[in-house]
Amino acid sequence: MLHRSVRTRWLLVLVAAAGMGAAGSYQFVWSSLRPALGMRLGASEAALGTVYTVYLVAQTLSQFPAGWFRDRYGPRLPVAVGAVLLAVGYLGTGVATATWQVTLWYAVGGVGAGTLYTIAVNTPVKWFTERRGLATGIVTMAYGGLSVLFIPFVRDGLATDFFGTVATLGLVTGAIAFAGALVLRDPSPSSDDGDESEGDESPDAVSDQTATADETYTWREAARTWQFWLLYAMLVVVNAVGLMLIGKAVAFADQFGMPAAVLTAAASVVALADSAGLLAIGGLSDRLGRERTAAATVTLSGVAVALAVWTGATQRALPFVVLLGAAAFFRSPVFSIVPSLVGEYYGQARSSENYAILYTAKVWGGIGGGVVASLLITRVGWSTAFLLGAVALSAVGLSLTRLRPVASDSSHG
């Protein structure tokens, strides 16, 4: 019974990871899609930044209703709806003839992506305690990792067959995600299918102080704790700078006069490194402690962004690409650490809706990484804009050294 339960949980992690990868294509393919859309529609940088921002808002705000439904009725229906919206969004983008149409259809896909994201990322939280960081890292790794397979196909196909390329991407990602609706489920409160000890493995360092919530916090109660708002501020900054990096990696390399091969490498390396950081450091956070791991990695991401600006300005292509990858590698682990912290700080029963509320930070991060970043680049230039992002990352990373579990402050209620 134990071995069957263990196999079931890891199978659900893999299925959730596949759905997460399909959803992540909207974010990671955008860096390659936006130049083709700009040429096809004659859209300005500011207009394309608006498309991306509206997508991020839709992707973020869709997570709370999806998480609320999932916590009460299970994951299958929202996964099915999300998969359909994922495909429809790409198909609509493929036939769009005006910027407002792209904005509309990419937002439709964003609702699907957000729905799938919150279901997938909270699946390990529902099923695991001892290997929660590793399991969440596997799922969140797929968010950018699957896009590594899509990016070369998209970049090669857009110039010759825009609609065919985008439509194929929509049908493939929609089918991958829809398969999850047939498999995913949550453990029932009375079931013994949930997390069990896996032999002689030592327990996780669930947080630096190894404190967990004994009771369930509603999202309103969670929002009354200072830990919630420190995590919220961190996610605003990490999303703003990270989305600027992901969404503008190709254009950032291009403005330094880098060759076409470097442009493709920049987009692919950022997506791959983003995924690798989630898996490698998400798993390590089980041992090292989530709070100190988050503080260290966010700070290092800021340092890497600053060094990338310097190497780009001095035309050092290889170090430039490597440092862009390092920035993504150290930025991403918080997206496997924070869902685990939410479950540990505020309880598992409402983890989907609690994380979805915290994840609304991506709205403000999306505005910062989309419209604000585009305007900032126009005003002060690419290098200065990215250096400001580096400073913000390092500052918020250092602030995380003050983070400690809710249970260490006071009793719930």
HELIX and SHEET records of a PDB file:
HELIX    1   1 LEU A    2  PHE A   28  1                                  27    
HELIX    2   2 TRP A   30  LEU A   41  1                                  12    
HELIX    3   3 GLU A   45  LEU A   61  1                                  17    
HELIX    4   4 GLN A   63  TYR A   73  1                                  11    
HELIX    5   5 ARG A   76  VAL A   95  1                                  20    
HELIX    6   6 THR A   99  TRP A  127  1                                  29    
HELIX    7   7 ARG A  132  GLY A  145  1                                  14    
HELIX    8   8 SER A  147  LEU A  158  1                                  12    
HELIX    9   9 PHE A  162  ALA A  181  1                                  20    
HELIX   10  10 TRP A  219  ALA A  222  1                                   4    
HELIX   11  11 TRP A  226  GLN A  255  1                                  30    
HELIX   12  12 ALA A  260  LEU A  288  1                                  29    
HELIX   13  13 ARG A  290  ALA A  313  1                                  24    
HELIX   14  14 ALA A  317  ARG A  331  1                                  15    
HELIX   15  15 VAL A  334  TYR A  346  1                                  13    
HELIX   16  16 SER A  351  LEU A  358  1                                   8    
HELIX   17  17 ALA A  361  ILE A  367  1                                   7    
HELIX   18  18 GLY A  368  VAL A  372  3                                   5    
HELIX   19  19 ALA A  373  VAL A  380  1                                   8    
HELIX   20  20 TRP A  382  SER A  399  1                                  18    
HELIX   21  21 LEU A  400  ARG A  402  5                                   3    
HELIX   22  22 VAL A  406  SER A  408  5                                   3    
END                                                                             
